Amino acid sequence: MVALQSHVIPPRRQQTTRRELYRDVYQDEDGNRFTLIVWQNKPGLSTVSYSLEDGTPLHYEDAGVFALPSGKLISRCED
């Protein structure tokens, strides 16, 4: 008896296409410094997202100002 083998191809995982564009230093009102990373979400598109070095997502508020999940604002360091 011959067993037929099914050649099942496993589904491909979606590859993370997010690419780091650049890093910049930001600080909160208390002077605590954070490294902000700007990510390009998909190649060829102009959409970006923002996070801290530890992966915490940030929300864009205004030019040079971002909000942490806690609601605390951080702004670009001037030095």
N, CA, C and O atoms as a CHARMM CRD file, in Angstrom:
* protein
*
  316
    1    1 MET  N      0.84400  -1.16700   0.00000 PROA 1      0.00000
    2    1 MET  CA     0.00000   0.00000   0.00000 PROA 1      0.00000
    3    1 MET  C      0.89300   1.23500   0.00000 PROA 1      0.00000
    4    1 MET  O      1.87900   1.30000   0.73300 PROA 1      0.00000
    5    2 VAL  N      0.54900   2.17800  -0.80100 PROA 2      0.00000
    6    2 VAL  CA     1.33400   3.39600  -0.93000 PROA 2      0.00000
    7    2 VAL  C      0.55400   4.53500  -0.29900 PROA 2      0.00000
    8    2 VAL  O     -0.61600   4.75600  -0.61100 PROA 2      0.00000
    9    3 ALA  N      1.22300   5.25500   0.59600 PROA 3      0.00000
   10    3 ALA  CA     0.57900   6.41100   1.23900 PROA 3      0.00000
   11    3 ALA  C      0.83500   7.63800   0.37800 PROA 3      0.00000
   12    3 ALA  O      1.96500   7.90500  -0.03100 PROA 3      0.00000
   13    4 LEU  N     -0.21500   8.36600   0.11700 PROA 4      0.00000
   14    4 LEU  CA    -0.05700   9.59800  -0.64500 PROA 4      0.00000
   15    4 LEU  C      0.31200  10.71500   0.29900 PROA 4      0.00000
   16    4 LEU  O     -0.29300  10.88000   1.35800 PROA 4      0.00000
   17    5 GLN  N      1.28700  11.46300  -0.08500 PROA 5      0.00000
   18    5 GLN  CA     1.70700  12.58200   0.74800 PROA 5      0.00000
   19    5 GLN  C      1.15000  13.87400   0.17900 PROA 5      0.00000
   20    5 GLN  O      1.21500  14.13300  -1.02300 PROA 5      0.00000
   21    6 SER  N      0.62200  14.64500   1.04700 PROA 6      0.00000
   22    6 SER  CA     0.11100  15.94500   0.63800 PROA 6      0.00000
   23    6 SER  C      1.21300  16.96900   0.85900 PROA 6      0.00000
   24    6 SER  O      1.77900  17.06300   1.94800 PROA 6      0.00000
   25    7 HSD  N      1.50200  17.71200  -0.15300 PROA 7      0.00000
   26    7 HSD  CA     2.52200  18.74900  -0.04200 PROA 7      0.00000
   27    7 HSD  C      1.83600  20.05000   0.35900 PROA 7      0.00000
   28    7 HSD  O      1.53900  20.90600  -0.47400 PROA 7      0.00000
   29    8 VAL  N      1.60000  20.16600   1.63700 PROA 8      0.00000
   30    8 VAL  CA     0.94600  21.36200   2.14800 PROA 8      0.00000
   31    8 VAL  C      2.01400  22.41100   2.41100 PROA 8      0.00000
   32    8 VAL  O      2.97800  22.17600   3.13900 PROA 8      0.00000
   33    9 ILE  N      1.82000  23.55000   1.81200 PROA 9      0.00000
   34    9 ILE  CA     2.76300  24.64500   2.01400 PROA 9      0.00000
   35    9 ILE  C      2.22800  25.49600   3.15400 PROA 9      0.00000
   36    9 ILE  O      1.10600  25.99700   3.07900 PROA 9      0.00000
   37   10 PRO  N      3.02400  25.66700   4.21800 PROA 10     0.00000
   38   10 PRO  CA     2.54200  26.47700   5.34000 PROA 10     0.00000
   39   10 PRO  C      2.34400  27.92700   4.90800 PROA 10     0.00000
   40   10 PRO  O      3.07100  28.42900   4.05100 PROA 10     0.00000
   41   11 PRO  N      1.35900  28.59800   5.50300 PROA 11     0.00000
   42   11 PRO  CA     1.13900  30.00100   5.12900 PROA 11     0.00000
   43   11 PRO  C      2.35500  30.84900   5.47700 PROA 11     0.00000
   44   11 PRO  O      3.02000  30.62800   6.48900 PROA 11     0.00000
   45   12 ARG  N      2.62800  31.81500   4.62200 PROA 12     0.00000
   46   12 ARG  CA     3.77600  32.69100   4.85400 PROA 12     0.00000
   47   12 ARG  C      3.43400  33.68200   5.94800 PROA 12     0.00000
   48   12 ARG  O      2.33400  34.23400   5.99500 PROA 12     0.00000
   49   13 ARG  N      4.37800  33.89000   6.80600 PROA 13     0.00000
   50   13 ARG  CA     4.22600  34.93100   7.82600 PROA 13     0.00000
   51   13 ARG  C      4.39800  36.28100   7.16400 PROA 13     0.00000
   52   13 ARG  O      5.22200  36.45200   6.26500 PROA 13     0.00000
   53   14 GLN  N      3.61900  37.22400   7.61700 PROA 14     0.00000
   54   14 GLN  CA     3.81200  38.56200   7.10400 PROA 14     0.00000
   55   14 GLN  C      5.11000  39.10500   7.67600 PROA 14     0.00000
   56   14 GLN  O      5.32900  39.09500   8.88800 PROA 14     0.00000
   57   15 GLN  N      5.94200  39.56600   6.80300 PROA 15     0.00000
   58   15 GLN  CA     7.20800  40.10800   7.25400 PROA 15     0.00000
   59   15 GLN  C      7.00600  41.53400   7.73600 PROA 15     0.00000
   60   15 GLN  O      6.24100  42.30600   7.15800 PROA 15     0.00000
   61   16 THR  N      7.70300  41.85800   8.79800 PROA 16     0.00000
   62   16 THR  CA     7.65900  43.22700   9.27800 PROA 16     0.00000
   63   16 THR  C      8.47100  44.06900   8.31600 PROA 16     0.00000
   64   16 THR  O      9.67200  43.86500   8.14200 PROA 16     0.00000
   65   17 THR  N      7.79900  45.00800   7.70100 PROA 17     0.00000
   66   17 THR  CA     8.47700  45.82700   6.70600 PROA 17     0.00000
   67   17 THR  C      8.84100  47.18400   7.27500 PROA 17     0.00000
   68   17 THR  O      9.35500  48.04800   6.56400 PROA 17     0.00000
   69   18 ARG  N      8.57500  47.37000   8.55600 PROA 18     0.00000
   70   18 ARG  CA     8.87700  48.64400   9.19500 PROA 18     0.00000
   71   18 ARG  C     10.38700  48.85500   9.20900 PROA 18     0.00000
   72   18 ARG  O     11.14900  47.94300   9.53300 PROA 18     0.00000
   73   19 ARG  N     10.80800  50.06100   8.85700 PROA 19     0.00000
   74   19 ARG  CA    12.24000  50.36300   8.77400 PROA 19     0.00000
   75   19 ARG  C     12.53200  51.62300   9.57800 PROA 19     0.00000
   76   19 ARG  O     11.80700  52.61400   9.49600 PROA 19     0.00000
   77   20 GLU  N     13.60300  51.56400  10.35500 PROA 20     0.00000
   78   20 GLU  CA    13.99800  52.73200  11.14100 PROA 20     0.00000
   79   20 GLU  C     14.55500  53.80300  10.21000 PROA 20     0.00000
   80   20 GLU  O     15.45000  53.54200   9.40700 PROA 20     0.00000
   81   21 LEU  N     14.00600  55.02300  10.33300 PROA 21     0.00000
   82   21 LEU  CA    14.50200  56.13800   9.52000 PROA 21     0.00000
   83   21 LEU  C     15.56400  56.92600  10.26300 PROA 21     0.00000
   84   21 LEU  O     16.64200  57.17800   9.72400 PROA 21     0.00000
   85   22 TYR  N     15.26800  57.31900  11.50200 PROA 22     0.00000
   86   22 TYR  CA    16.25600  58.05100  12.29700 PROA 22     0.00000
   87   22 TYR  C     15.84100  58.09600  13.75600 PROA 22     0.00000
   88   22 TYR  O     14.72000  57.73800  14.11600 PROA 22     0.00000
   89   23 ARG  N     16.77300  58.54600  14.58900 PROA 23     0.00000
   90   23 ARG  CA    16.55300  58.70700  16.03000 PROA 23     0.00000
   91   23 ARG  C     16.82600  60.15000  16.40200 PROA 23     0.00000
   92   23 ARG  O     17.61700  60.83900  15.75900 PROA 23     0.00000
   93   24 ASP  N     16.15700  60.59000  17.45200 PROA 24     0.00000
   94   24 ASP  CA    16.34200  61.94800  17.94100 PROA 24     0.00000
   95   24 ASP  C     16.14300  61.94600  19.45400 PROA 24     0.00000
   96   24 ASP  O     15.46400  61.07300  19.99600 PROA 24     0.00000
   97   25 VAL  N     16.73500  62.92000  20.13000 PROA 25     0.00000
   98   25 VAL  CA    16.64300  62.98600  21.58800 PROA 25     0.00000
   99   25 VAL  C     15.54600  63.97700  21.98800 PROA 25     0.00000
  100   25 VAL  O     15.50600  65.11000  21.51000 PROA 25     0.00000
  101   26 TYR  N     14.66900  63.52600  22.86500 PROA 26     0.00000
  102   26 TYR  CA    13.56000  64.33200  23.38800 PROA 26     0.00000
  103   26 TYR  C     13.62800  64.33900  24.89900 PROA 26     0.00000
  104   26 TYR  O     14.32200  63.51700  25.49800 PROA 26     0.00000
  105   27 GLN  N     12.90600  65.27000  25.52400 PROA 27     0.00000
  106   27 GLN  CA    12.87200  65.31100  26.98700 PROA 27     0.00000
  107   27 GLN  C     11.48600  65.73600  27.45300 PROA 27     0.00000
  108   27 GLN  O     10.73400  66.37900  26.72100 PROA 27     0.00000
  109   28 ASP  N     11.16500  65.35800  28.70500 PROA 28     0.00000
  110   28 ASP  CA     9.89800  65.78000  29.29000 PROA 28     0.00000
  111   28 ASP  C     10.11900  67.04600  30.11300 PROA 28     0.00000
  112   28 ASP  O     11.22600  67.58400  30.14700 PROA 28     0.00000
  113   29 GLU  N      9.06800  67.51800  30.77200 PROA 29     0.00000
  114   29 GLU  CA     9.14500  68.75800  31.55400 PROA 29     0.00000
  115   29 GLU  C     10.14100  68.67700  32.70700 PROA 29     0.00000
  116   29 GLU  O     10.67500  69.69400  33.15100 PROA 29     0.00000
  117   30 ASP  N     10.38700  67.45000  33.19100 PROA 30     0.00000
  118   30 ASP  CA    11.30300  67.25400  34.31200 PROA 30     0.00000
  119   30 ASP  C     12.75600  67.11600  33.87400 PROA 30     0.00000
  120   30 ASP  O     13.64500  66.97500  34.71300 PROA 30     0.00000
  121   31 GLY  N     13.00200  67.15500  32.57600 PROA 31     0.00000
  122   31 GLY  CA    14.36700  67.03400  32.07200 PROA 31     0.00000
  123   31 GLY  C     14.80000  65.61200  31.78700 PROA 31     0.00000
  124   31 GLY  O     15.94900  65.39400  31.40400 PROA 31     0.00000
  125   32 ASN  N     13.91200  64.62200  31.96200 PROA 32     0.00000
  126   32 ASN  CA    14.23700  63.22900  31.64000 PROA 32     0.00000
  127   32 ASN  C     14.35700  63.08500  30.13300 PROA 32     0.00000
  128   32 ASN  O     13.48400  63.53200  29.38900 PROA 32     0.00000
  129   33 ARG  N     15.43900  62.45900  29.68400 PROA 33     0.00000
  130   33 ARG  CA    15.68800  62.33000  28.25100 PROA 33     0.00000
  131   33 ARG  C     15.20700  60.98000  27.72200 PROA 33     0.00000
  132   33 ARG  O     15.27600  59.95700  28.40400 PROA 33     0.00000
  133   34 PHE  N     14.71800  61.01500  26.48400 PROA 34     0.00000
  134   34 PHE  CA    14.20500  59.83500  25.80100 PROA 34     0.00000
  135   34 PHE  C     14.74800  59.81800  24.38100 PROA 34     0.00000
  136   34 PHE  O     14.96100  60.86600  23.77100 PROA 34     0.00000
  137   35 THR  N     14.97100  58.60600  23.85800 PROA 35     0.00000
  138   35 THR  CA    15.35900  58.47900  22.45400 PROA 35     0.00000
  139   35 THR  C     14.11700  58.09900  21.66600 PROA 35     0.00000
  140   35 THR  O     13.52900  57.04000  21.88400 PROA 35     0.00000
  141   36 LEU  N     13.72600  58.97100  20.74900 PROA 36     0.00000
  142   36 LEU  CA    12.57300  58.74600  19.88800 PROA 36     0.00000
  143   36 LEU  C     13.05700  58.14000  18.58100 PROA 36     0.00000
  144   36 LEU  O     14.05100  58.59200  18.01200 PROA 36     0.00000
  145   37 ILE  N     12.35700  57.11800  18.10300 PROA 37     0.00000
  146   37 ILE  CA    12.68700  56.47800  16.83200 PROA 37     0.00000
  147   37 ILE  C     11.54500  56.74000  15.85800 PROA 37     0.00000
  148   37 ILE  O     10.37500  56.54600  16.19000 PROA 37     0.00000
  149   38 VAL  N     11.89400  57.17900  14.66300 PROA 38     0.00000
  150   38 VAL  CA    10.91500  57.38800  13.60100 PROA 38     0.00000
  151   38 VAL  C     11.00600  56.18600  12.66600 PROA 38     0.00000
  152   38 VAL  O     12.08000  55.86300  12.16000 PROA 38     0.00000
  153   39 TRP  N      9.86200  55.52400  12.44000 PROA 39     0.00000
  154   39 TRP  CA     9.79200  54.31900  11.62800 PROA 39     0.00000
  155   39 TRP  C      9.02700  54.58600  10.33500 PROA 39     0.00000
  156   39 TRP  O      8.00800  55.27600  10.34300 PROA 39     0.00000
  157   40 GLN  N      9.51600  54.04200   9.23500 PROA 40     0.00000
  158   40 GLN  CA     8.75200  54.02200   7.99000 PROA 40     0.00000
  159   40 GLN  C      7.95100  52.73100   8.02600 PROA 40     0.00000
  160   40 GLN  O      8.52400  51.64400   8.10700 PROA 40     0.00000
  161   41 ASN  N      6.62700  52.84500   7.96500 PROA 41     0.00000
  162   41 ASN  CA     5.76200  51.67300   8.14200 PROA 41     0.00000
  163   41 ASN  C      5.81700  50.69000   6.97600 PROA 41     0.00000
  164   41 ASN  O      5.83700  49.47900   7.19500 PROA 41     0.00000
  165   42 LYS  N      5.84100  51.18000   5.76900 PROA 42     0.00000
  166   42 LYS  CA     5.91600  50.31500   4.59000 PROA 42     0.00000
  167   42 LYS  C      6.82800  50.96200   3.55900 PROA 42     0.00000
  168   42 LYS  O      6.79100  52.18000   3.38200 PROA 42     0.00000
  169   43 PRO  N      7.64200  50.17300   2.88100 PROA 43     0.00000
  170   43 PRO  CA     8.53400  50.73200   1.86800 PROA 43     0.00000
  171   43 PRO  C      7.73700  51.45700   0.78500 PROA 43     0.00000
  172   43 PRO  O      6.70400  50.96900   0.32700 PROA 43     0.00000
  173   44 GLY  N      8.22400  52.61000   0.38900 PROA 44     0.00000
  174   44 GLY  CA     7.59800  53.35500  -0.67600 PROA 44     0.00000
  175   44 GLY  C      6.44100  54.24300  -0.24600 PROA 44     0.00000
  176   44 GLY  O      5.95000  55.04000  -1.04500 PROA 44     0.00000
  177   45 LEU  N      5.99700  54.12200   0.99600 PROA 45     0.00000
  178   45 LEU  CA     4.91300  54.95900   1.48700 PROA 45     0.00000
  179   45 LEU  C      5.47200  55.99600   2.45100 PROA 45     0.00000
  180   45 LEU  O      6.50000  55.77400   3.09200 PROA 45     0.00000
  181   46 SER  N      4.79600  57.11000   2.54400 PROA 46     0.00000
  182   46 SER  CA     5.30300  58.18200   3.40400 PROA 46     0.00000
  183   46 SER  C      4.73900  58.11900   4.82400 PROA 46     0.00000
  184   46 SER  O      4.98400  59.02800   5.61700 PROA 46     0.00000
  185   47 THR  N      3.99200  57.06800   5.16000 PROA 47     0.00000
  186   47 THR  CA     3.45400  56.96000   6.51300 PROA 47     0.00000
  187   47 THR  C      4.55500  56.54100   7.48200 PROA 47     0.00000
  188   47 THR  O      5.35700  55.65500   7.18600 PROA 47     0.00000
  189   48 VAL  N      4.58000  57.18500   8.62700 PROA 48     0.00000
  190   48 VAL  CA     5.57700  56.87400   9.64400 PROA 48     0.00000
  191   48 VAL  C      4.88000  56.64000  10.97600 PROA 48     0.00000
  192   48 VAL  O      3.73000  57.03400  11.17100 PROA 48     0.00000
  193   49 SER  N      5.59200  55.99600  11.88200 PROA 49     0.00000
  194   49 SER  CA     5.12800  55.84400  13.25900 PROA 49     0.00000
  195   49 SER  C      6.30500  56.17000  14.16700 PROA 49     0.00000
  196   49 SER  O      7.45000  56.25600  13.72300 PROA 49     0.00000
  197   50 TYR  N      6.00100  56.34800  15.43600 PROA 50     0.00000
  198   50 TYR  CA     7.00000  56.81200  16.38700 PROA 50     0.00000
  199   50 TYR  C      6.97700  55.92200  17.61900 PROA 50     0.00000
  200   50 TYR  O      5.91800  55.47800  18.06100 PROA 50     0.00000
  201   51 SER  N      8.16300  55.66600  18.16800 PROA 51     0.00000
  202   51 SER  CA     8.25600  54.90500  19.41200 PROA 51     0.00000
  203   51 SER  C      9.51000  55.33600  20.16000 PROA 51     0.00000
  204   51 SER  O     10.39900  55.98700  19.61100 PROA 51     0.00000
  205   52 LEU  N      9.54900  54.94900  21.43500 PROA 52     0.00000
  206   52 LEU  CA    10.76600  55.12500  22.21500 PROA 52     0.00000
  207   52 LEU  C     11.66600  53.93400  21.96000 PROA 52     0.00000
  208   52 LEU  O     11.25200  52.95200  21.34400 PROA 52     0.00000
  209   53 GLU  N     12.89200  54.02400  22.43300 PROA 53     0.00000
  210   53 GLU  CA    13.86200  52.93500  22.26500 PROA 53     0.00000
  211   53 GLU  C     13.35100  51.61700  22.83500 PROA 53     0.00000
  212   53 GLU  O     13.65900  50.55200  22.30200 PROA 53     0.00000
  213   54 ASP  N     12.56900  51.67800  23.91900 PROA 54     0.00000
  214   54 ASP  CA    12.06700  50.45400  24.54500 PROA 54     0.00000
  215   54 ASP  C     10.81500  49.90700  23.86900 PROA 54     0.00000
  216   54 ASP  O     10.25000  48.91200  24.32400 PROA 54     0.00000
  217   55 GLY  N     10.37400  50.55200  22.77900 PROA 55     0.00000
  218   55 GLY  CA     9.21100  50.07700  22.04100 PROA 55     0.00000
  219   55 GLY  C      7.90000  50.75900  22.40000 PROA 55     0.00000
  220   55 GLY  O      6.87500  50.49000  21.77300 PROA 55     0.00000
  221   56 THR  N      7.91300  51.63700  23.39700 PROA 56     0.00000
  222   56 THR  CA     6.70000  52.35200  23.78500 PROA 56     0.00000
  223   56 THR  C      6.22800  53.21900  22.62900 PROA 56     0.00000
  224   56 THR  O      6.98500  54.05300  22.13300 PROA 56     0.00000
  225   57 PRO  N      4.96900  53.03000  22.18800 PROA 57     0.00000
  226   57 PRO  CA     4.47700  53.85300  21.08000 PROA 57     0.00000
  227   57 PRO  C      4.23600  55.29600  21.52200 PROA 57     0.00000
  228   57 PRO  O      3.88500  55.55500  22.67300 PROA 57     0.00000
  229   58 LEU  N      4.42700  56.21800  20.59900 PROA 58     0.00000
  230   58 LEU  CA     4.21800  57.63600  20.87100 PROA 58     0.00000
  231   58 LEU  C      3.14100  58.17200  19.93900 PROA 58     0.00000
  232   58 LEU  O      2.93000  57.64900  18.84500 PROA 58     0.00000
  233   59 HSD  N      2.47100  59.21400  20.38400 PROA 59     0.00000
  234   59 HSD  CA     1.45400  59.87100  19.56100 PROA 59     0.00000
  235   59 HSD  C      1.95400  61.25800  19.18200 PROA 59     0.00000
  236   59 HSD  O      2.34500  62.04300  20.04700 PROA 59     0.00000
  237   60 TYR  N      1.93900  61.55400  17.89700 PROA 60     0.00000
  238   60 TYR  CA     2.36200  62.86500  17.40000 PROA 60     0.00000
  239   60 TYR  C      1.32000  63.89300  17.82500 PROA 60     0.00000
  240   60 TYR  O      0.12900  63.72200  17.56700 PROA 60     0.00000
  241   61 GLU  N      1.77200  64.95500  18.47600 PROA 61     0.00000
  242   61 GLU  CA     0.86800  66.01800  18.91800 PROA 61     0.00000
  243   61 GLU  C      1.00900  67.26100  18.05400 PROA 61     0.00000
  244   61 GLU  O      0.02100  67.77500  17.52900 PROA 61     0.00000
  245   62 ASP  N      2.22100  67.73600  17.90900 PROA 62     0.00000
  246   62 ASP  CA     2.50500  68.96200  17.18100 PROA 62     0.00000
  247   62 ASP  C      3.97900  68.92200  16.79700 PROA 62     0.00000
  248   62 ASP  O      4.71900  68.06200  17.27400 PROA 62     0.00000
  249   63 ALA  N      4.40600  69.83200  15.95100 PROA 63     0.00000
  250   63 ALA  CA     5.80200  69.84800  15.51700 PROA 63     0.00000
  251   63 ALA  C      6.74900  69.79400  16.71100 PROA 63     0.00000
  252   63 ALA  O      6.80200  70.72300  17.51800 PROA 63     0.00000
  253   64 GLY  N      7.49200  68.70400  16.81400 PROA 64     0.00000
  254   64 GLY  CA     8.47100  68.56000  17.88700 PROA 64     0.00000
  255   64 GLY  C      7.89800  68.15700  19.22700 PROA 64     0.00000
  256   64 GLY  O      8.61700  68.18900  20.22600 PROA 64     0.00000
  257   65 VAL  N      6.61800  67.77600  19.29100 PROA 65     0.00000
  258   65 VAL  CA     5.98900  67.37400  20.56000 PROA 65     0.00000
  259   65 VAL  C      5.25400  66.04700  20.36000 PROA 65     0.00000
  260   65 VAL  O      4.48900  65.87700  19.41100 PROA 65     0.00000
  261   66 PHE  N      5.50900  65.10900  21.28200 PROA 66     0.00000
  262   66 PHE  CA     4.87700  63.79200  21.24000 PROA 66     0.00000
  263   66 PHE  C      4.30000  63.48100  22.61100 PROA 66     0.00000
  264   66 PHE  O      4.76800  64.00100  23.62400 PROA 66     0.00000
  265   67 ALA  N      3.27200  62.62200  22.63900 PROA 67     0.00000
  266   67 ALA  CA     2.65200  62.21900  23.89400 PROA 67     0.00000
  267   67 ALA  C      2.96900  60.75600  24.18300 PROA 67     0.00000
  268   67 ALA  O      2.87400  59.89700  23.30700 PROA 67     0.00000
  269   68 LEU  N      3.34800  60.49300  25.43500 PROA 68     0.00000
  270   68 LEU  CA     3.53000  59.12900  25.91400 PROA 68     0.00000
  271   68 LEU  C      2.15600  58.53700  26.19700 PROA 68     0.00000
  272   68 LEU  O      1.19000  59.29100  26.31500 PROA 68     0.00000
  273   69 PRO  N      2.02600  57.20600  26.31100 PROA 69     0.00000
  274   69 PRO  CA     0.72900  56.61100  26.64600 PROA 69     0.00000
  275   69 PRO  C      0.12800  57.16500  27.94200 PROA 69     0.00000
  276   69 PRO  O     -1.09200  57.17900  28.10200 PROA 69     0.00000
  277   70 SER  N      0.97300  57.61800  28.85800 PROA 70     0.00000
  278   70 SER  CA     0.50400  58.18900  30.12000 PROA 70     0.00000
  279   70 SER  C     -0.10200  59.58100  29.93900 PROA 70     0.00000
  280   70 SER  O     -0.75000  60.10400  30.84500 PROA 70     0.00000
  281   71 GLY  N      0.11600  60.18100  28.75500 PROA 71     0.00000
  282   71 GLY  CA    -0.36200  61.52700  28.49900 PROA 71     0.00000
  283   71 GLY  C      0.71000  62.59100  28.68800 PROA 71     0.00000
  284   71 GLY  O      0.52100  63.74800  28.31200 PROA 71     0.00000
  285   72 LYS  N      1.82800  62.19400  29.26900 PROA 72     0.00000
  286   72 LYS  CA     2.93600  63.14200  29.47300 PROA 72     0.00000
  287   72 LYS  C      3.52900  63.51700  28.12200 PROA 72     0.00000
  288   72 LYS  O      3.71100  62.66100  27.25700 PROA 72     0.00000
  289   73 LEU  N      3.83100  64.80600  27.94500 PROA 73     0.00000
  290   73 LEU  CA     4.39000  65.28800  26.69100 PROA 73     0.00000
  291   73 LEU  C      5.90200  65.34700  26.73600 PROA 73     0.00000
  292   73 LEU  O      6.50000  65.66300  27.76500 PROA 73     0.00000
  293   74 ILE  N      6.51500  65.03400  25.59300 PROA 74     0.00000
  294   74 ILE  CA     7.96300  65.17600  25.45700 PROA 74     0.00000
  295   74 ILE  C      8.22100  66.06200  24.24600 PROA 74     0.00000
  296   74 ILE  O      7.44600  66.05700  23.28900 PROA 74     0.00000
  297   75 SER  N      9.31300  66.82300  24.29100 PROA 75     0.00000
  298   75 SER  CA     9.65000  67.70600  23.19100 PROA 75     0.00000
  299   75 SER  C     11.12300  67.56600  22.83300 PROA 75     0.00000
  300   75 SER  O     11.92800  67.07800  23.62600 PROA 75     0.00000
  301   76 ARG  N     11.45500  67.99700  21.64000 PROA 76     0.00000
  302   76 ARG  CA    12.81500  67.85500  21.12400 PROA 76     0.00000
  303   76 ARG  C     13.79700  68.65300  21.97400 PROA 76     0.00000
  304   76 ARG  O     13.51500  69.78900  22.35700 PROA 76     0.00000
  305   77 CYS  N     14.94200  68.05900  22.26700 PROA 77     0.00000
  306   77 CYS  CA    15.99600  68.76100  23.00300 PROA 77     0.00000
  307   77 CYS  C     16.61800  69.81200  22.11000 PROA 77     0.00000
  308   77 CYS  O     16.80900  69.59600  20.91300 PROA 77     0.00000
  309   78 GLU  N     16.92700  70.93100  22.68900 PROA 78     0.00000
  310   78 GLU  CA    17.49500  72.04100  21.92400 PROA 78     0.00000
  311   78 GLU  C     19.01200  71.96600  21.80500 PROA 78     0.00000
  312   78 GLU  O     19.58300  72.63800  20.94600 PROA 78     0.00000
  313   79 ASP  N     19.69700  71.15700  22.65200 PROA 79     0.00000
  314   79 ASP  CA    21.16100  71.14500  22.57300 PROA 79     0.00000
  315   79 ASP  C     21.66200  70.20800  21.56200 PROA 79     0.00000
  316   79 ASP  O     22.87300  70.08700  21.37900 PROA 79     0.00000
